[in-house]
Amino acid sequence: MLINIENIAKRPTSPHPLLNLGFRIFFVGAGVFAIISMGLWFAVLQGFTPFKGMVSPFYWHGHEMIFGYALAVVAGFLLTAVKTWTNQTMPYGWRLGVIFAAWAVARVVWLGVHAVPSVAMLMVALVFDVLFWGMVAWAVIKAVWLARQKRQIGIVAKLVLLMFANLVFYAGIFLNHIDVQAQSLYVALYLVIGVVLTIARRVLPFFIAKGVSVDDDGKPNGVNIEQKNSDLLDRVSLLGFVGFVVFDVFTGFFKIASAFALMCLLANVLRLKNWHHQGIWQKPLLWSLFIAFGGMVASLGLFVIAPFVDGVFNAHALGLHGLALFGVGLMTISMMARVSLGHTGRSIHTPPKTVSVIFMLMMVSAVSRAVLPMFGGEYMRWIALSQVAWILAFMLFCVSFVGVLSKPRVDGLFG
């Protein structure tokens, strides 16, 4: 039998393993940026360096945590996962490098904005932010369209809305409209949390079922569980979250927002109950995800009580940071660790011993920023502790995983 060599698909190639798939370069970029940006925010907030930018330092920090760090992780995850979901080729090699370069240029400019109040610099940042997210969204939308996967419409809609929220934020800066900046950041954070809730709903029960069924050596241990999602809980969670976002951001009816937050909280408490298995507590890559999801749910509780504790402590601000640090911080660093191992052909059952320390540092960061201030004490010290724990967590992540992400797959495959 003759084989037509021309009909055999050529093996993909890229200049460096970092450009093989989106998770590699974007997880490295996100990890390094998380250290630099939080280090600079620590210096600004603790008074070690002045802030001269055109935007409020708090909104500068918020923008870069969402549109800088969080979207880098989301981009890395989707540019990898969508390939699996749709069986379509995602950007690699120089095309992936161009997408990453757009993100990196925007981040460098935004880091400089704190010291140089320049409209020109913000215009440059705007152009490259739009290029970055536009290319990510196009890659995802194209793959979903070719695969005719209607179930991905929710993800696609969130990507488009994130672009719109970023554009509105820039407009708020140029028009010097503080309320517009604030609303766009709230919407963007909630959209990212919506993406996290969607992805976690898909993968967490699967990870738990597979993870508890094997020992550390990857061999079956006889534990077989079936994790099912509930369509009713999905609908209640979605309705509660959307209602909460609408009334929290766009109206003054905070008690109604509280009621919707309670609806979403209860639905996700039941989700956690359905997903729980005692075996997860033996595996860092499972318990970290479970705690991250639980932390997001608990943070919704702060929005539930916010209208009733006004004057006692700022539950709304603590809830925002709880969502950010559990849902963006702990959830993403745990997912990055898992994906970095699994998609480079390494065992997810025997992660580096450092991962437990990484996750505990991120938990310290979250608790220090979102929980401990409720009990009094020096507020700025709690924030400083949270910042330092965040920086240490990502330093350890980079030490543990940059080498993994920079090397070819151990099984010789491309990816």
Secondary structure, DSSP 8 states (H G I E B T S, - for coil): ----GGGS------SSGGGSSHHHHHHHHHHHHHHHHHHHHHHHHTTSS----SS-HHHHHHHIIIIIIIHHHHHHHHHHHHHHHH------THHHHHHHHHHHHHHHHHHHHTT---HHHHHHHHHHHHHHHHHHHHHHHHHHHHHT-GGGHHHHHHHHHHHHHHHHHHHHHHTT-HHHHHHHHHHHHHHHHHHHHHHHHHHHHHHHHHHTTB-TTS-B-S--------HHHHHHHHHHHHHHHHHHHH-S-HHHHHHHHHHHHHHHHHHHHHH--GGGGG-HHHHHHHHHHHHHHHHHHHHHHGGGSTTT--HHHHHHHHIIIIIIIIHHHHHHHHHHHHTTT--SSS--THHHHHHHHHHHHHHHHHTGGGG-S-HHHHHHHHHHHHHHHHHHHHHHHHHHHHS--TTS---
